[in-house]
Every structure is written in C-alpha cells, then in structure tokens.
C-alpha cells in the first residue's frame, strides 16, 4: 500500500505572498536607512562598551533613591489621573458615536440628519484626539503650563480619550444589541439603553481594555518625561545628559519593576472581573 504524498496545497500561494511582502518591504527598509550591521562596527562597539561600563554599579545613594521614589509617585499619578480624565472624555463621546444607541435604529425619527451629522462630528473629534501622539500634546502643554506632570496628564487624557472612545464604540457595536433595541421600543432613552441594555453584556471587555490602557499610560508617562512632563522620564533625561550611567541603570531597574507591578495589578483586576 502506497502512502499518500504529503503536500501543502497552499504552499505556492504562501510563497507568492512571502515574495510580495519581501519585494514591498525591501525598499521600505532602504528608505528607513535600516543598517543593523552598523551595530557591529568597531568604533560603535567601543562607544557602546564604554557607555555600558558606566552602568555598574547602580547608584544607590539615599538622596538619589528618594528622588526616584518621588518620580515613581509622579509617574503613577500622571498615568492614573490621565486615564481618569480620558474616561470622563470618552464616555459622552462614546454615547454620541455609537450607532446602536441611536433611537433612529428602530425606525424613522425626527432629527435623523442632525444625529448623523453629530456622529460625524464626534468621529472627527475622536480622530484628531487619537491621531496626534501623546508626546506631541505633551510638548504643547509643556509650553503652556511649564515643566511638570500637568502636561503629561493632559496629554494622556486627550490621546487616550480618543483611543478609548474608538474601542468603546466598537465593543458596544459588536455586542448583543437586542436588549437596547427592546428598551428603545419600550420608550427608553439613550442613557438607560446603555446602562441596562449594552453595559451588562460588555462591562468585562470595557473594563479589561481600560485597565490595559492604564498599563500603557504608565509606560507613556515615562516617555513623556523626556520632554519635561515630570516623572521617571524627566529624571532619566537629566541623568543621561549628565552622562551618569550609574543613575541611568538604577532608573531603568526601577522602571522595569514599575512595569512588572503595573502588569501584576492589571492581571489581578482582570482576574477579579473574569
């Protein structure tokens, strides 16, 4: 008895798409000046080696650790306050943007054209908010409010408010909308249809994404510190400008611990919501 020849029927299409991907990516890598072999150049290795040697031993002086502790508190406060304000921004925008929360979905209604125009305006506002990176907003607010975490809080609130609005609306649209439709048919308003129709079916997914965004905001807060928004990033920027590798290594270790703690806290909250 002859054994059947094992052959993937999708082999040729996969090879074709792989070749197409390589053909498209190669000029992009050239345009981006992607040169990984430059890392192994002798002069570059010497510079990197000298820089890495300054990382050891880490700086553990009490005064510096006190500054790090204060910067960590600023970073966590910036991320938490920014996400809270983002929620305040995102909730009304989500209610206005979600098609399944429109009374006109159950039939013709007065003001349909106006409600459609309102949704387009909300969508445009959301695109502008999330289309501009938070670090750009931070640069703008640093000019307005000066150095400090205030700029970072507002930058996170605006950018993440747009992100939360988009994802919240998609979650509500993709969920079970029969309950909200029944409430509309019974004469309910938009807010009640959301609270009693859509929210019970999507609460866990909405909360999970919000927690993920808070975790991302913690990392973003550190990055925005490099433009003067306070926190660990600003302290690291100062240490790098002073070429103090021992301080930089300490800050990096603390930042890694902060990310692990934020990830663990988000895992605990998700576990409670499951």
matplotlib code that plots the C-alpha trace (Angstrom):
import matplotlib.pyplot as plt

x = [0.0, 1.5, 1.5, -0.1, 2.3, 2.2, 1.9, 0.6, -2.0, -1.4, 2.4, 2.5, 0.2, 2.1, 5.4, 3.9, 2.7, 6.0, 7.9, 5.5, 6.0, 9.8, 9.5, 7.5, 9.5, 12.9, 12.6, 11.0, 14.0, 16.3, 14.2, 14.3, 18.1, 17.9, 21.5, 21.8, 25.4, 26.4, 26.0, 29.0, 31.3, 34.5, 34.1, 30.4, 31.1, 33.8, 31.3, 28.6, 31.0, 32.2, 28.7, 27.5, 30.5, 29.2, 26.0, 27.8, 27.5, 24.0, 23.6, 22.1, 22.7, 19.8, 19.3, 19.0, 16.7, 14.4, 14.3, 13.4, 10.6, 9.1, 9.5, 7.7, 4.8, 4.6, 4.6, 1.8, -0.2, 0.2, -0.9, -3.9, -5.1, -4.7, -6.7, -9.4, -9.8, -9.7, -12.7, -14.5, -13.9, -14.6, -17.9, -20.1, -18.3, -19.0, -22.7, -22.8, -20.8, -22.4, -24.9, -26.6, -27.6, -29.4, -33.2, -33.4, -32.2, -35.7, -37.3, -37.7, -37.3, -37.2, -33.8, -32.2, -30.0, -28.9, -28.0, -26.0, -24.1, -23.5, -21.9, -19.7, -18.5, -17.8, -15.9, -13.8, -13.0, -12.0, -9.7, -8.0, -7.5, -6.0, -4.3, -1.8, 0.7, 0.6, 4.2, 3.3, 0.4, 2.9, 5.3, 2.5, 1.3, 4.8, 5.0, 1.7, 2.0, 5.7, 7.7, 5.8, 3.3, 0.4, 1.4, 1.6, -1.8, -3.5, -1.6, -2.7, -6.2, -6.6, -4.9, -6.2, -9.7, -9.8, -8.5, -11.0, -13.8, -13.0, -12.6, -15.6, -17.8, -16.5, -17.1, -20.7, -21.4, -20.1, -22.0, -25.6, -27.8, -31.2, -31.7, -31.0, -33.3, -36.1, -35.6, -35.9, -39.1, -40.4, -39.8, -36.4, -33.8, -30.3, -28.7, -31.0, -30.5, -26.7, -26.9, -29.4, -29.1, -25.5, -23.4, -24.3, -23.0, -19.9, -18.8, -16.0, -14.5, -14.7, -13.1, -10.3, -9.4, -9.5, -7.0, -4.8, -4.8, -3.8, -0.9, 0.1, -0.3, 2.3, 4.9, 3.8, 4.3, 7.9, 8.4, 6.7, 9.1, 11.8, 10.0, 9.7, 6.4, 7.9, 8.2, 10.9, 11.4, 12.5, 14.8, 16.3, 16.8, 18.7, 21.0, 21.7, 22.6, 25.0, 26.4, 25.9, 25.4, 25.1, 22.0, 20.6, 20.9, 19.1, 16.3, 16.0, 15.8, 13.1, 11.2, 11.2, 9.9, 7.2, 6.1, 6.0, 3.9, 1.5, 1.2, 0.6, -2.1, -3.9, -3.7, -5.3, -8.1, -8.8, -8.9, -11.5, -13.6, -13.4]
y = [0.0, 3.3, 6.2, 9.4, 12.2, 14.9, 18.2, 21.6, 22.7, 26.3, 26.2, 28.1, 30.9, 31.3, 31.5, 34.1, 36.3, 35.9, 37.1, 40.0, 41.0, 40.9, 42.9, 45.6, 45.6, 45.9, 49.4, 50.5, 49.2, 51.1, 54.3, 53.9, 53.5, 50.2, 49.2, 46.7, 45.8, 49.3, 48.0, 45.7, 48.4, 48.6, 52.3, 51.8, 48.8, 50.8, 53.6, 51.2, 49.3, 52.4, 53.6, 50.2, 50.1, 53.2, 51.3, 49.3, 49.6, 51.2, 54.4, 53.5, 56.7, 57.6, 61.0, 59.7, 56.9, 59.5, 61.4, 58.2, 57.4, 60.8, 60.4, 57.0, 58.5, 61.3, 58.7, 56.7, 59.8, 61.1, 57.8, 57.4, 61.0, 60.9, 57.8, 59.1, 62.3, 60.2, 58.2, 61.4, 62.5, 59.1, 58.2, 61.0, 60.8, 57.0, 57.6, 60.1, 58.0, 54.5, 53.7, 51.1, 53.8, 55.8, 55.9, 56.1, 52.5, 51.3, 53.3, 56.8, 59.5, 63.3, 64.8, 61.8, 64.0, 66.1, 63.0, 61.6, 64.9, 64.8, 61.4, 62.5, 65.5, 63.2, 60.8, 63.7, 64.9, 61.4, 61.0, 64.3, 63.4, 60.0, 60.9, 63.2, 61.3, 62.0, 63.1, 65.9, 67.0, 66.9, 69.2, 71.6, 71.6, 72.0, 75.3, 76.3, 75.1, 74.7, 71.7, 69.2, 66.3, 68.6, 68.5, 64.7, 64.3, 66.4, 64.7, 61.2, 62.4, 63.7, 61.0, 58.1, 59.7, 59.3, 55.8, 54.8, 56.3, 54.4, 51.0, 51.5, 52.3, 49.2, 47.0, 48.3, 47.9, 44.3, 43.2, 42.0, 45.0, 43.2, 44.4, 48.0, 47.8, 46.4, 49.2, 51.8, 50.1, 50.4, 54.1, 54.2, 57.0, 56.6, 56.5, 53.8, 51.8, 51.9, 51.2, 48.4, 47.1, 47.2, 47.7, 44.4, 42.4, 44.4, 45.6, 43.0, 43.7, 47.5, 47.2, 44.9, 47.4, 50.3, 48.5, 47.7, 51.4, 52.4, 50.0, 51.6, 55.0, 54.1, 53.4, 56.5, 58.7, 57.7, 58.6, 62.0, 62.8, 63.3, 66.4, 67.8, 66.3, 65.1, 61.6, 58.9, 60.0, 63.5, 62.2, 59.8, 62.5, 64.6, 61.7, 60.8, 64.5, 64.3, 61.1, 59.4, 55.7, 54.5, 56.7, 55.6, 51.9, 52.5, 54.3, 51.5, 48.9, 50.9, 51.4, 47.6, 47.0, 49.6, 47.9, 44.5, 45.9, 47.6, 44.3, 42.3, 44.8, 44.7, 40.9, 40.8, 43.2, 41.2, 38.0, 39.6, 40.6, 37.2]
z = [0.0, -1.1, 1.3, 0.2, -0.7, 1.9, 0.1, 1.3, -1.2, 0.0, -0.4, -3.7, -2.6, 0.6, -1.2, -3.6, -0.8, 1.0, -2.1, -2.5, 1.1, 0.7, -2.5, -0.7, 2.5, 0.9, -0.5, 2.8, 4.8, 2.4, 2.8, 6.6, 6.4, 8.2, 8.7, 11.6, 10.7, 11.9, 15.5, 14.9, 13.6, 15.7, 16.7, 17.6, 19.7, 21.6, 22.3, 23.4, 25.6, 27.3, 27.9, 29.3, 31.6, 33.3, 34.3, 37.0, 39.9, 40.0, 42.1, 45.5, 47.5, 49.8, 48.4, 44.8, 45.8, 47.5, 44.2, 42.3, 44.8, 44.2, 40.4, 40.6, 42.5, 39.9, 37.1, 38.7, 39.5, 35.9, 34.4, 36.8, 36.6, 32.8, 32.4, 34.7, 32.6, 29.5, 30.8, 31.5, 27.9, 26.3, 28.0, 26.5, 23.1, 23.1, 23.8, 20.9, 18.5, 19.0, 16.2, 18.3, 20.9, 18.3, 18.6, 14.8, 14.5, 15.4, 12.6, 11.1, 13.7, 13.8, 13.6, 11.9, 9.7, 12.7, 14.7, 11.8, 11.5, 15.2, 15.0, 12.2, 14.3, 17.2, 15.0, 13.6, 17.1, 18.1, 15.1, 15.9, 19.6, 19.0, 15.7, 17.4, 19.6, 23.3, 23.2, 20.8, 23.1, 26.0, 24.1, 23.5, 27.1, 28.5, 26.6, 28.2, 31.8, 32.1, 33.3, 35.4, 35.4, 34.4, 30.8, 30.9, 32.5, 29.8, 27.0, 28.2, 28.7, 25.2, 23.3, 25.4, 25.4, 21.7, 21.8, 24.5, 22.5, 19.4, 21.1, 23.4, 20.4, 18.6, 21.6, 22.0, 18.3, 18.2, 21.3, 21.7, 20.9, 21.1, 24.7, 23.9, 20.9, 23.1, 25.5, 22.7, 21.5, 25.1, 25.1, 26.9, 26.4, 25.2, 28.7, 30.0, 26.9, 27.5, 31.2, 31.1, 27.5, 26.4, 29.5, 31.3, 28.2, 27.6, 31.0, 31.4, 28.0, 28.5, 31.9, 30.6, 27.8, 30.3, 32.6, 29.6, 28.7, 32.2, 32.0, 28.7, 30.2, 32.9, 30.1, 28.2, 31.3, 31.4, 27.7, 28.1, 30.9, 28.3, 27.0, 30.5, 31.7, 35.0, 36.5, 35.8, 32.3, 33.2, 35.9, 33.4, 30.8, 33.4, 34.3, 30.6, 29.9, 32.8, 31.3, 34.7, 33.7, 37.3, 37.8, 34.4, 35.3, 38.7, 37.0, 34.3, 37.1, 38.9, 35.7, 34.9, 38.5, 37.9, 34.7, 36.4, 39.2, 36.8, 34.8, 38.0, 39.3, 35.9, 36.0, 39.5, 38.4, 35.2, 37.3, 39.6, 36.6, 35.0]

ax = plt.figure().add_subplot(projection="3d")
ax.plot(x, y, z, "-o")
ax.set_aspect("equal")
plt.show()
